[in-house]
Amino acid sequence: MIDFWISILEQGLIFGVMVLGVYITYKILDFPDLSVDGSFPLGAAITAQSLSLGINPFIALFLSFLVGMVSGAITGFLHVKYKITNLLSGILVMIGLYSVNLRIMGKANVPLFNKTTIFSNNIKPIFIIVIITFIMKLLLDLFLKTKFGFLVKATGDNPKLVTSLGINIGITKIAALMISNGLVALSGSMMAQYQRFSDVGMGRGIIVMGLASIIFGQSIFKGTSFILPTTMALFGSLLYKTSTAFALKLGFPPTDLKLITSVIVIIALAINNKKFSFKGKKLFTIGGGRRVTNSESV
């Protein structure tokens, strides 16, 4: 049973790095970037090719991050330069990355069982995963506290205000997308080394998983100001993996995993949109923005 929980923690934190990337675009930039479904296997593909060439596995992580940033830059460039909608930009890059990933790997699936990975040592994988995830979270938190980080937040909240200050919001959008996709590709690299294979289809549904994790985390810690949003996102990732793992443990076949994911997202959205007071009284909002309980309504 302990191994079961450790496995959930390991996979939840690996996907947590991806969730941090989705958090940047979905919550901060307000940019529905579907290209992450291609960036995740892109990181795995770069890792598979790097390890096959005998490159250090930690350098493979870094290379995956860099190539993921290039992917994000392309999405941002299509949106900013050619005025393609954010949704369509992500879809176009996601479709293109499928062929790119196949070209990088040479085939749809590349085993890594005989390759040296970041887990090929006497250190338990959980410790390595915790350290990498913590470093990524810390760096993201520090970035969001910088002047440029505040500009990224402002671009998502009020782009017209940022433009009125003489700041090119196109640059901030592209930079944010680069960081986001870099984190997603890094997560894909970690997962490929963890499960010891890279598959061209391992990114399917990644965006849904990321959104579900973010919504779960926010639903649980709604109203708590002392917990950072990035921490909420990581907890949401762990909760998501726990939910799917228990569903499989209860006897659901792996083929039902996508259906289970959809149900989890629906539940998370329902919980997030349902507003209750601490006394359990349902709240609703009236014109001035004041929330009134049922007992106060006429």
ChimeraX commands (.cxc) that place a marker at each C-alpha (Angstrom):
marker #1 position 0.00,0.00,0.00 radius 0.5
marker #1 position 2.93,2.30,0.71 radius 0.5
marker #1 position 4.25,1.72,-2.80 radius 0.5
marker #1 position 0.82,2.68,-4.14 radius 0.5
marker #1 position 0.90,6.05,-2.38 radius 0.5
marker #1 position 4.53,6.68,-3.31 radius 0.5
marker #1 position 3.68,6.02,-6.96 radius 0.5
marker #1 position 0.81,8.52,-6.77 radius 0.5
marker #1 position 3.11,11.10,-5.18 radius 0.5
marker #1 position 5.82,10.57,-7.79 radius 0.5
marker #1 position 3.51,10.81,-10.79 radius 0.5
marker #1 position 1.49,13.62,-9.24 radius 0.5
marker #1 position 4.60,15.75,-8.77 radius 0.5
marker #1 position 5.94,14.98,-12.24 radius 0.5
marker #1 position 2.64,16.09,-13.73 radius 0.5
marker #1 position 2.72,18.95,-11.22 radius 0.5
marker #1 position 5.53,20.56,-13.22 radius 0.5
marker #1 position 3.24,20.43,-16.24 radius 0.5
marker #1 position 0.39,21.92,-14.19 radius 0.5
marker #1 position 2.64,24.85,-13.25 radius 0.5
marker #1 position 3.09,25.51,-16.96 radius 0.5
marker #1 position -0.63,25.32,-17.65 radius 0.5
marker #1 position -1.24,27.62,-14.68 radius 0.5
marker #1 position 0.80,30.35,-16.38 radius 0.5
marker #1 position -1.31,30.36,-19.53 radius 0.5
marker #1 position -4.70,29.42,-18.12 radius 0.5
marker #1 position -4.84,31.47,-14.92 radius 0.5
marker #1 position -2.26,34.24,-15.35 radius 0.5
marker #1 position -2.23,34.98,-19.07 radius 0.5
marker #1 position -5.84,33.92,-19.75 radius 0.5
marker #1 position -4.58,32.10,-22.85 radius 0.5
marker #1 position -6.13,28.68,-23.65 radius 0.5
marker #1 position -2.95,27.10,-25.00 radius 0.5
marker #1 position -3.74,23.68,-26.45 radius 0.5
marker #1 position -0.21,23.27,-27.79 radius 0.5
marker #1 position 0.81,21.75,-24.43 radius 0.5
marker #1 position -0.64,18.45,-25.71 radius 0.5
marker #1 position 2.23,18.51,-28.18 radius 0.5
marker #1 position 4.86,20.08,-25.92 radius 0.5
marker #1 position 4.62,17.28,-23.35 radius 0.5
marker #1 position 5.59,14.49,-25.78 radius 0.5
marker #1 position 8.07,16.90,-27.37 radius 0.5
marker #1 position 10.02,16.90,-24.12 radius 0.5
marker #1 position 9.83,13.12,-24.04 radius 0.5
marker #1 position 10.99,12.87,-27.67 radius 0.5
marker #1 position 13.98,15.15,-27.09 radius 0.5
marker #1 position 14.88,13.09,-24.03 radius 0.5
marker #1 position 14.62,9.78,-25.90 radius 0.5
marker #1 position 16.89,11.05,-28.67 radius 0.5
marker #1 position 19.34,12.62,-26.21 radius 0.5
marker #1 position 19.65,9.48,-24.10 radius 0.5
marker #1 position 20.10,7.40,-27.25 radius 0.5
marker #1 position 23.06,9.63,-28.13 radius 0.5
marker #1 position 24.56,9.14,-24.66 radius 0.5
marker #1 position 23.85,12.68,-23.44 radius 0.5
marker #1 position 23.68,13.19,-19.68 radius 0.5
marker #1 position 20.05,12.74,-18.53 radius 0.5
marker #1 position 20.07,16.01,-16.60 radius 0.5
marker #1 position 21.27,17.82,-19.71 radius 0.5
marker #1 position 18.41,16.09,-21.53 radius 0.5
marker #1 position 16.03,17.71,-19.04 radius 0.5
marker #1 position 17.51,21.11,-19.83 radius 0.5
marker #1 position 17.38,20.52,-23.59 radius 0.5
marker #1 position 13.74,19.50,-23.31 radius 0.5
marker #1 position 12.98,22.72,-21.46 radius 0.5
marker #1 position 14.71,24.80,-24.14 radius 0.5
marker #1 position 12.97,23.07,-27.04 radius 0.5
marker #1 position 9.66,23.42,-25.20 radius 0.5
marker #1 position 10.30,27.15,-24.98 radius 0.5
marker #1 position 10.78,27.24,-28.75 radius 0.5
marker #1 position 7.40,25.55,-29.12 radius 0.5
marker #1 position 5.80,28.20,-26.91 radius 0.5
marker #1 position 7.52,30.96,-28.86 radius 0.5
marker #1 position 6.00,29.66,-32.11 radius 0.5
marker #1 position 2.52,29.64,-30.58 radius 0.5
marker #1 position 3.00,33.18,-29.31 radius 0.5
marker #1 position 4.44,34.36,-32.62 radius 0.5
marker #1 position 1.45,33.04,-34.56 radius 0.5
marker #1 position -0.91,34.79,-32.17 radius 0.5
marker #1 position 0.95,38.10,-31.84 radius 0.5
marker #1 position 2.46,38.54,-35.31 radius 0.5
marker #1 position -0.26,37.06,-37.52 radius 0.5
marker #1 position -3.23,37.82,-35.24 radius 0.5
marker #1 position -4.35,34.19,-35.18 radius 0.5
marker #1 position -6.67,33.53,-32.24 radius 0.5
marker #1 position -5.05,32.04,-29.16 radius 0.5
marker #1 position -7.11,28.86,-29.40 radius 0.5
marker #1 position -6.31,28.27,-33.08 radius 0.5
marker #1 position -2.62,29.09,-32.59 radius 0.5
marker #1 position -2.33,26.38,-29.97 radius 0.5
marker #1 position -4.21,23.86,-32.11 radius 0.5
marker #1 position -1.98,24.52,-35.15 radius 0.5
marker #1 position 1.21,24.08,-33.13 radius 0.5
marker #1 position -0.16,20.97,-31.41 radius 0.5
marker #1 position -0.94,19.35,-34.77 radius 0.5
marker #1 position 2.45,20.29,-36.18 radius 0.5
marker #1 position 4.29,18.95,-33.14 radius 0.5
marker #1 position 2.84,15.48,-33.68 radius 0.5
marker #1 position 4.85,15.13,-36.89 radius 0.5
marker #1 position 7.87,16.84,-35.33 radius 0.5
marker #1 position 7.87,14.39,-32.42 radius 0.5
marker #1 position 7.63,11.45,-34.80 radius 0.5
marker #1 position 10.53,12.83,-36.81 radius 0.5
marker #1 position 12.65,13.31,-33.68 radius 0.5
marker #1 position 12.03,9.80,-32.31 radius 0.5
marker #1 position 12.00,8.05,-35.69 radius 0.5
marker #1 position 9.06,5.89,-34.60 radius 0.5
marker #1 position 5.97,6.12,-32.43 radius 0.5
marker #1 position 7.48,4.49,-29.35 radius 0.5
marker #1 position 11.06,4.46,-28.08 radius 0.5
marker #1 position 11.99,2.23,-25.09 radius 0.5
marker #1 position 14.57,3.58,-22.65 radius 0.5
marker #1 position 15.04,0.53,-20.42 radius 0.5
marker #1 position 18.76,0.19,-21.16 radius 0.5
marker #1 position 19.49,3.93,-21.03 radius 0.5
marker #1 position 20.91,5.92,-18.15 radius 0.5
marker #1 position 18.27,8.24,-16.68 radius 0.5
marker #1 position 18.10,10.67,-13.76 radius 0.5
marker #1 position 16.77,7.75,-11.74 radius 0.5
marker #1 position 19.66,5.39,-12.58 radius 0.5
marker #1 position 21.31,5.69,-9.17 radius 0.5
marker #1 position 20.88,4.58,-5.58 radius 0.5
marker #1 position 18.68,7.58,-4.74 radius 0.5
marker #1 position 14.97,6.84,-4.54 radius 0.5
marker #1 position 13.04,8.48,-7.41 radius 0.5
marker #1 position 10.70,10.31,-5.04 radius 0.5
marker #1 position 13.56,12.42,-3.67 radius 0.5
marker #1 position 14.78,13.42,-7.13 radius 0.5
marker #1 position 11.25,14.26,-8.26 radius 0.5
marker #1 position 10.52,16.33,-5.14 radius 0.5
marker #1 position 13.75,18.31,-5.57 radius 0.5
marker #1 position 13.17,19.09,-9.27 radius 0.5
marker #1 position 9.51,20.00,-8.72 radius 0.5
marker #1 position 10.35,22.20,-5.74 radius 0.5
marker #1 position 13.07,24.02,-7.70 radius 0.5
marker #1 position 10.70,24.67,-10.61 radius 0.5
marker #1 position 7.98,25.94,-8.27 radius 0.5
marker #1 position 10.43,28.17,-6.40 radius 0.5
marker #1 position 11.82,29.66,-9.62 radius 0.5
marker #1 position 8.30,30.31,-10.93 radius 0.5
marker #1 position 7.26,31.99,-7.67 radius 0.5
marker #1 position 10.36,34.19,-7.80 radius 0.5
marker #1 position 9.72,35.05,-11.45 radius 0.5
marker #1 position 6.14,36.11,-10.72 radius 0.5
marker #1 position 7.47,38.51,-8.07 radius 0.5
marker #1 position 9.76,40.29,-10.54 radius 0.5
marker #1 position 8.79,43.38,-12.50 radius 0.5
marker #1 position 8.38,41.34,-15.67 radius 0.5
marker #1 position 6.32,38.78,-13.77 radius 0.5
marker #1 position 3.94,41.52,-12.67 radius 0.5
marker #1 position 3.71,42.65,-16.30 radius 0.5
marker #1 position 2.68,39.13,-17.32 radius 0.5
marker #1 position -0.03,39.16,-14.64 radius 0.5
marker #1 position -1.20,42.58,-15.74 radius 0.5
marker #1 position -1.30,41.45,-19.37 radius 0.5
marker #1 position -3.69,38.69,-18.43 radius 0.5
marker #1 position -5.84,40.89,-16.17 radius 0.5
marker #1 position -5.99,44.11,-18.18 radius 0.5
marker #1 position -4.08,44.13,-21.49 radius 0.5
marker #1 position -5.44,47.55,-22.47 radius 0.5
marker #1 position -3.96,49.11,-19.34 radius 0.5
marker #1 position -0.55,47.58,-20.07 radius 0.5
marker #1 position -0.70,48.83,-23.66 radius 0.5
marker #1 position -1.61,52.33,-22.47 radius 0.5
marker #1 position 1.62,52.34,-20.46 radius 0.5
marker #1 position 3.60,51.94,-23.68 radius 0.5
marker #1 position 4.48,48.29,-23.06 radius 0.5
marker #1 position 4.39,45.74,-25.87 radius 0.5
marker #1 position 2.07,43.03,-24.54 radius 0.5
marker #1 position 3.08,40.79,-27.44 radius 0.5
marker #1 position 6.51,40.30,-25.89 radius 0.5
marker #1 position 5.06,39.44,-22.48 radius 0.5
marker #1 position 2.66,36.95,-24.05 radius 0.5
marker #1 position 5.40,35.21,-26.01 radius 0.5
marker #1 position 7.69,35.09,-22.96 radius 0.5
marker #1 position 4.94,33.62,-20.78 radius 0.5
marker #1 position 4.11,31.01,-23.41 radius 0.5
marker #1 position 7.78,30.09,-23.68 radius 0.5
marker #1 position 8.10,29.52,-19.93 radius 0.5
marker #1 position 4.82,27.61,-19.84 radius 0.5
marker #1 position 5.70,25.22,-22.66 radius 0.5
marker #1 position 9.21,24.85,-21.30 radius 0.5
marker #1 position 7.80,23.55,-18.02 radius 0.5
marker #1 position 5.40,21.24,-19.84 radius 0.5
marker #1 position 8.22,19.79,-21.96 radius 0.5
marker #1 position 10.36,19.38,-18.83 radius 0.5
marker #1 position 7.53,17.41,-17.25 radius 0.5
marker #1 position 7.37,15.22,-20.36 radius 0.5
marker #1 position 11.11,14.61,-20.09 radius 0.5
marker #1 position 10.78,13.59,-16.45 radius 0.5
marker #1 position 7.89,11.24,-17.24 radius 0.5
marker #1 position 9.76,9.59,-20.11 radius 0.5
marker #1 position 12.73,8.90,-17.84 radius 0.5
marker #1 position 10.45,7.78,-15.02 radius 0.5
marker #1 position 8.47,5.25,-17.07 radius 0.5
marker #1 position 11.49,4.48,-19.29 radius 0.5
marker #1 position 9.85,4.99,-22.65 radius 0.5
marker #1 position 8.73,7.80,-24.89 radius 0.5
marker #1 position 5.50,7.61,-26.87 radius 0.5
marker #1 position 4.20,10.07,-29.44 radius 0.5
marker #1 position 0.70,9.85,-27.97 radius 0.5
marker #1 position 1.61,10.40,-24.32 radius 0.5
marker #1 position 0.44,14.03,-24.48 radius 0.5
marker #1 position -3.20,13.33,-25.26 radius 0.5
marker #1 position -5.44,14.99,-22.70 radius 0.5
marker #1 position -2.60,16.79,-20.93 radius 0.5
marker #1 position -4.38,20.14,-21.13 radius 0.5
marker #1 position -7.50,18.62,-19.53 radius 0.5
marker #1 position -5.41,17.08,-16.78 radius 0.5
marker #1 position -3.73,20.41,-16.13 radius 0.5
marker #1 position -6.99,22.34,-16.02 radius 0.5
marker #1 position -8.60,19.75,-13.74 radius 0.5
marker #1 position -5.66,19.95,-11.34 radius 0.5
marker #1 position -5.78,23.74,-11.20 radius 0.5
marker #1 position -9.54,23.76,-10.62 radius 0.5
marker #1 position -9.26,21.07,-7.93 radius 0.5
marker #1 position -6.56,22.99,-6.10 radius 0.5
marker #1 position -8.49,26.25,-6.20 radius 0.5
marker #1 position -11.71,24.55,-5.07 radius 0.5
marker #1 position -10.05,23.04,-2.01 radius 0.5
marker #1 position -8.15,26.14,-0.92 radius 0.5
marker #1 position -10.71,28.73,-2.01 radius 0.5
marker #1 position -10.64,31.73,0.34 radius 0.5
marker #1 position -7.19,30.96,1.77 radius 0.5
marker #1 position -4.77,33.81,1.15 radius 0.5
marker #1 position -1.72,32.26,2.82 radius 0.5
marker #1 position -1.34,29.47,0.24 radius 0.5
marker #1 position 0.32,30.40,-3.04 radius 0.5
marker #1 position -1.59,29.59,-6.24 radius 0.5
marker #1 position 1.33,27.46,-7.44 radius 0.5
marker #1 position 1.05,25.38,-4.28 radius 0.5
marker #1 position -2.67,24.96,-4.93 radius 0.5
marker #1 position -1.88,23.76,-8.44 radius 0.5
marker #1 position 0.55,21.13,-7.16 radius 0.5
marker #1 position -1.95,19.88,-4.57 radius 0.5
marker #1 position -4.55,19.73,-7.31 radius 0.5
marker #1 position -2.23,17.59,-9.42 radius 0.5
marker #1 position -1.75,15.17,-6.52 radius 0.5
marker #1 position -5.50,15.01,-5.94 radius 0.5
marker #1 position -6.14,14.36,-9.62 radius 0.5
marker #1 position -3.66,11.48,-9.74 radius 0.5
marker #1 position -5.15,10.09,-6.52 radius 0.5
marker #1 position -8.62,10.14,-8.06 radius 0.5
marker #1 position -7.59,8.35,-11.24 radius 0.5
marker #1 position -5.43,5.84,-9.35 radius 0.5
marker #1 position -8.29,4.90,-7.04 radius 0.5
marker #1 position -10.65,4.60,-10.00 radius 0.5
marker #1 position -8.31,2.06,-11.59 radius 0.5
marker #1 position -7.84,0.32,-8.26 radius 0.5
marker #1 position -11.61,-0.05,-7.93 radius 0.5
marker #1 position -11.63,-2.10,-11.11 radius 0.5
marker #1 position -12.26,0.41,-13.87 radius 0.5
marker #1 position -10.39,-0.63,-17.06 radius 0.5
marker #1 position -7.62,1.69,-18.33 radius 0.5
marker #1 position -9.72,2.28,-21.45 radius 0.5
marker #1 position -12.18,4.21,-19.27 radius 0.5
marker #1 position -9.49,6.62,-18.07 radius 0.5
marker #1 position -10.52,9.41,-20.47 radius 0.5
marker #1 position -14.14,9.09,-19.33 radius 0.5
marker #1 position -13.01,9.18,-15.71 radius 0.5
marker #1 position -10.98,12.29,-16.48 radius 0.5
marker #1 position -14.02,14.01,-17.99 radius 0.5
marker #1 position -16.13,13.16,-14.93 radius 0.5
marker #1 position -13.40,14.48,-12.62 radius 0.5
marker #1 position -13.24,17.76,-14.54 radius 0.5
marker #1 position -17.03,18.13,-14.41 radius 0.5
marker #1 position -17.04,17.51,-10.65 radius 0.5
marker #1 position -14.18,19.97,-10.13 radius 0.5
marker #1 position -15.97,22.65,-12.16 radius 0.5
marker #1 position -19.23,22.04,-10.30 radius 0.5
marker #1 position -17.50,22.36,-6.92 radius 0.5
marker #1 position -15.60,25.44,-8.02 radius 0.5
marker #1 position -18.74,27.19,-9.31 radius 0.5
marker #1 position -20.85,26.31,-6.28 radius 0.5
marker #1 position -20.61,29.09,-3.71 radius 0.5
marker #1 position -21.35,28.37,-0.06 radius 0.5
marker #1 position -20.84,30.30,3.14 radius 0.5
marker #1 position -19.04,28.71,6.08 radius 0.5
marker #1 position -22.43,27.99,7.67 radius 0.5
marker #1 position -23.51,26.09,4.60 radius 0.5
marker #1 position -25.98,28.72,3.41 radius 0.5
marker #1 position -26.06,29.19,-0.32 radius 0.5
marker #1 position -24.91,32.57,-1.53 radius 0.5
marker #1 position -25.86,34.56,-4.58 radius 0.5
marker #1 position -24.71,37.90,-5.94 radius 0.5
marker #1 position -26.92,40.95,-6.47 radius 0.5
marker #1 position -26.36,44.00,-8.62 radius 0.5
marker #1 position -23.93,45.87,-6.38 radius 0.5
marker #1 position -21.74,42.83,-6.02 radius 0.5
marker #1 position -22.83,42.09,-2.39 radius 0.5
marker #1 position -23.47,38.44,-1.67 radius 0.5
marker #1 position -26.70,37.71,0.14 radius 0.5
marker #1 position -27.85,34.54,1.89 radius 0.5
marker #1 position -31.21,32.97,1.19 radius 0.5
marker #1 position -32.48,34.16,4.57 radius 0.5
marker #1 position -31.81,37.78,3.56 radius 0.5
marker #1 position -33.47,37.57,0.15 radius 0.5
marker #1 position -37.02,38.73,-0.41 radius 0.5
marker link #1:1,2 radius 0.2
marker link #1:2,3 radius 0.2
marker link #1:3,4 radius 0.2
marker link #1:4,5 radius 0.2
marker link #1:5,6 radius 0.2
marker link #1:6,7 radius 0.2
marker link #1:7,8 radius 0.2
marker link #1:8,9 radius 0.2
marker link #1:9,10 radius 0.2
marker link #1:10,11 radius 0.2
marker link #1:11,12 radius 0.2
marker link #1:12,13 radius 0.2
marker link #1:13,14 radius 0.2
marker link #1:14,15 radius 0.2
marker link #1:15,16 radius 0.2
marker link #1:16,17 radius 0.2
marker link #1:17,18 radius 0.2
marker link #1:18,19 radius 0.2
marker link #1:19,20 radius 0.2
marker link #1:20,21 radius 0.2
marker link #1:21,22 radius 0.2
marker link #1:22,23 radius 0.2
marker link #1:23,24 radius 0.2
marker link #1:24,25 radius 0.2
marker link #1:25,26 radius 0.2
marker link #1:26,27 radius 0.2
marker link #1:27,28 radius 0.2
marker link #1:28,29 radius 0.2
marker link #1:29,30 radius 0.2
marker link #1:30,31 radius 0.2
marker link #1:31,32 radius 0.2
marker link #1:32,33 radius 0.2
marker link #1:33,34 radius 0.2
marker link #1:34,35 radius 0.2
marker link #1:35,36 radius 0.2
marker link #1:36,37 radius 0.2
marker link #1:37,38 radius 0.2
marker link #1:38,39 radius 0.2
marker link #1:39,40 radius 0.2
marker link #1:40,41 radius 0.2
marker link #1:41,42 radius 0.2
marker link #1:42,43 radius 0.2
marker link #1:43,44 radius 0.2
marker link #1:44,45 radius 0.2
marker link #1:45,46 radius 0.2
marker link #1:46,47 radius 0.2
marker link #1:47,48 radius 0.2
marker link #1:48,49 radius 0.2
marker link #1:49,50 radius 0.2
marker link #1:50,51 radius 0.2
marker link #1:51,52 radius 0.2
marker link #1:52,53 radius 0.2
marker link #1:53,54 radius 0.2
marker link #1:54,55 radius 0.2
marker link #1:55,56 radius 0.2
marker link #1:56,57 radius 0.2
marker link #1:57,58 radius 0.2
marker link #1:58,59 radius 0.2
marker link #1:59,60 radius 0.2
marker link #1:60,61 radius 0.2
marker link #1:61,62 radius 0.2
marker link #1:62,63 radius 0.2
marker link #1:63,64 radius 0.2
marker link #1:64,65 radius 0.2
marker link #1:65,66 radius 0.2
marker link #1:66,67 radius 0.2
marker link #1:67,68 radius 0.2
marker link #1:68,69 radius 0.2
marker link #1:69,70 radius 0.2
marker link #1:70,71 radius 0.2
marker link #1:71,72 radius 0.2
marker link #1:72,73 radius 0.2
marker link #1:73,74 radius 0.2
marker link #1:74,75 radius 0.2
marker link #1:75,76 radius 0.2
marker link #1:76,77 radius 0.2
marker link #1:77,78 radius 0.2
marker link #1:78,79 radius 0.2
marker link #1:79,80 radius 0.2
marker link #1:80,81 radius 0.2
marker link #1:81,82 radius 0.2
marker link #1:82,83 radius 0.2
marker link #1:83,84 radius 0.2
marker link #1:84,85 radius 0.2
marker link #1:85,86 radius 0.2
marker link #1:86,87 radius 0.2
marker link #1:87,88 radius 0.2
marker link #1:88,89 radius 0.2
marker link #1:89,90 radius 0.2
marker link #1:90,91 radius 0.2
marker link #1:91,92 radius 0.2
marker link #1:92,93 radius 0.2
marker link #1:93,94 radius 0.2
marker link #1:94,95 radius 0.2
marker link #1:95,96 radius 0.2
marker link #1:96,97 radius 0.2
marker link #1:97,98 radius 0.2
marker link #1:98,99 radius 0.2
marker link #1:99,100 radius 0.2
marker link #1:100,101 radius 0.2
marker link #1:101,102 radius 0.2
marker link #1:102,103 radius 0.2
marker link #1:103,104 radius 0.2
marker link #1:104,105 radius 0.2
marker link #1:105,106 radius 0.2
marker link #1:106,107 radius 0.2
marker link #1:107,108 radius 0.2
marker link #1:108,109 radius 0.2
marker link #1:109,110 radius 0.2
marker link #1:110,111 radius 0.2
marker link #1:111,112 radius 0.2
marker link #1:112,113 radius 0.2
marker link #1:113,114 radius 0.2
marker link #1:114,115 radius 0.2
marker link #1:115,116 radius 0.2
marker link #1:116,117 radius 0.2
marker link #1:117,118 radius 0.2
marker link #1:118,119 radius 0.2
marker link #1:119,120 radius 0.2
marker link #1:120,121 radius 0.2
marker link #1:121,122 radius 0.2
marker link #1:122,123 radius 0.2
marker link #1:123,124 radius 0.2
marker link #1:124,125 radius 0.2
marker link #1:125,126 radius 0.2
marker link #1:126,127 radius 0.2
marker link #1:127,128 radius 0.2
marker link #1:128,129 radius 0.2
marker link #1:129,130 radius 0.2
marker link #1:130,131 radius 0.2
marker link #1:131,132 radius 0.2
marker link #1:132,133 radius 0.2
marker link #1:133,134 radius 0.2
marker link #1:134,135 radius 0.2
marker link #1:135,136 radius 0.2
marker link #1:136,137 radius 0.2
marker link #1:137,138 radius 0.2
marker link #1:138,139 radius 0.2
marker link #1:139,140 radius 0.2
marker link #1:140,141 radius 0.2
marker link #1:141,142 radius 0.2
marker link #1:142,143 radius 0.2
marker link #1:143,144 radius 0.2
marker link #1:144,145 radius 0.2
marker link #1:145,146 radius 0.2
marker link #1:146,147 radius 0.2
marker link #1:147,148 radius 0.2
marker link #1:148,149 radius 0.2
marker link #1:149,150 radius 0.2
marker link #1:150,151 radius 0.2
marker link #1:151,152 radius 0.2
marker link #1:152,153 radius 0.2
marker link #1:153,154 radius 0.2
marker link #1:154,155 radius 0.2
marker link #1:155,156 radius 0.2
marker link #1:156,157 radius 0.2
marker link #1:157,158 radius 0.2
marker link #1:158,159 radius 0.2
marker link #1:159,160 radius 0.2
marker link #1:160,161 radius 0.2
marker link #1:161,162 radius 0.2
marker link #1:162,163 radius 0.2
marker link #1:163,164 radius 0.2
marker link #1:164,165 radius 0.2
marker link #1:165,166 radius 0.2
marker link #1:166,167 radius 0.2
marker link #1:167,168 radius 0.2
marker link #1:168,169 radius 0.2
marker link #1:169,170 radius 0.2
marker link #1:170,171 radius 0.2
marker link #1:171,172 radius 0.2
marker link #1:172,173 radius 0.2
marker link #1:173,174 radius 0.2
marker link #1:174,175 radius 0.2
marker link #1:175,176 radius 0.2
marker link #1:176,177 radius 0.2
marker link #1:177,178 radius 0.2
marker link #1:178,179 radius 0.2
marker link #1:179,180 radius 0.2
marker link #1:180,181 radius 0.2
marker link #1:181,182 radius 0.2
marker link #1:182,183 radius 0.2
marker link #1:183,184 radius 0.2
marker link #1:184,185 radius 0.2
marker link #1:185,186 radius 0.2
marker link #1:186,187 radius 0.2
marker link #1:187,188 radius 0.2
marker link #1:188,189 radius 0.2
marker link #1:189,190 radius 0.2
marker link #1:190,191 radius 0.2
marker link #1:191,192 radius 0.2
marker link #1:192,193 radius 0.2
marker link #1:193,194 radius 0.2
marker link #1:194,195 radius 0.2
marker link #1:195,196 radius 0.2
marker link #1:196,197 radius 0.2
marker link #1:197,198 radius 0.2
marker link #1:198,199 radius 0.2
marker link #1:199,200 radius 0.2
marker link #1:200,201 radius 0.2
marker link #1:201,202 radius 0.2
marker link #1:202,203 radius 0.2
marker link #1:203,204 radius 0.2
marker link #1:204,205 radius 0.2
marker link #1:205,206 radius 0.2
marker link #1:206,207 radius 0.2
marker link #1:207,208 radius 0.2
marker link #1:208,209 radius 0.2
marker link #1:209,210 radius 0.2
marker link #1:210,211 radius 0.2
marker link #1:211,212 radius 0.2
marker link #1:212,213 radius 0.2
marker link #1:213,214 radius 0.2
marker link #1:214,215 radius 0.2
marker link #1:215,216 radius 0.2
marker link #1:216,217 radius 0.2
marker link #1:217,218 radius 0.2
marker link #1:218,219 radius 0.2
marker link #1:219,220 radius 0.2
marker link #1:220,221 radius 0.2
marker link #1:221,222 radius 0.2
marker link #1:222,223 radius 0.2
marker link #1:223,224 radius 0.2
marker link #1:224,225 radius 0.2
marker link #1:225,226 radius 0.2
marker link #1:226,227 radius 0.2
marker link #1:227,228 radius 0.2
marker link #1:228,229 radius 0.2
marker link #1:229,230 radius 0.2
marker link #1:230,231 radius 0.2
marker link #1:231,232 radius 0.2
marker link #1:232,233 radius 0.2
marker link #1:233,234 radius 0.2
marker link #1:234,235 radius 0.2
marker link #1:235,236 radius 0.2
marker link #1:236,237 radius 0.2
marker link #1:237,238 radius 0.2
marker link #1:238,239 radius 0.2
marker link #1:239,240 radius 0.2
marker link #1:240,241 radius 0.2
marker link #1:241,242 radius 0.2
marker link #1:242,243 radius 0.2
marker link #1:243,244 radius 0.2
marker link #1:244,245 radius 0.2
marker link #1:245,246 radius 0.2
marker link #1:246,247 radius 0.2
marker link #1:247,248 radius 0.2
marker link #1:248,249 radius 0.2
marker link #1:249,250 radius 0.2
marker link #1:250,251 radius 0.2
marker link #1:251,252 radius 0.2
marker link #1:252,253 radius 0.2
marker link #1:253,254 radius 0.2
marker link #1:254,255 radius 0.2
marker link #1:255,256 radius 0.2
marker link #1:256,257 radius 0.2
marker link #1:257,258 radius 0.2
marker link #1:258,259 radius 0.2
marker link #1:259,260 radius 0.2
marker link #1:260,261 radius 0.2
marker link #1:261,262 radius 0.2
marker link #1:262,263 radius 0.2
marker link #1:263,264 radius 0.2
marker link #1:264,265 radius 0.2
marker link #1:265,266 radius 0.2
marker link #1:266,267 radius 0.2
marker link #1:267,268 radius 0.2
marker link #1:268,269 radius 0.2
marker link #1:269,270 radius 0.2
marker link #1:270,271 radius 0.2
marker link #1:271,272 radius 0.2
marker link #1:272,273 radius 0.2
marker link #1:273,274 radius 0.2
marker link #1:274,275 radius 0.2
marker link #1:275,276 radius 0.2
marker link #1:276,277 radius 0.2
marker link #1:277,278 radius 0.2
marker link #1:278,279 radius 0.2
marker link #1:279,280 radius 0.2
marker link #1:280,281 radius 0.2
marker link #1:281,282 radius 0.2
marker link #1:282,283 radius 0.2
marker link #1:283,284 radius 0.2
marker link #1:284,285 radius 0.2
marker link #1:285,286 radius 0.2
marker link #1:286,287 radius 0.2
marker link #1:287,288 radius 0.2
marker link #1:288,289 radius 0.2
marker link #1:289,290 radius 0.2
marker link #1:290,291 radius 0.2
marker link #1:291,292 radius 0.2
marker link #1:292,293 radius 0.2
marker link #1:293,294 radius 0.2
marker link #1:294,295 radius 0.2
marker link #1:295,296 radius 0.2
marker link #1:296,297 radius 0.2
marker link #1:297,298 radius 0.2
view
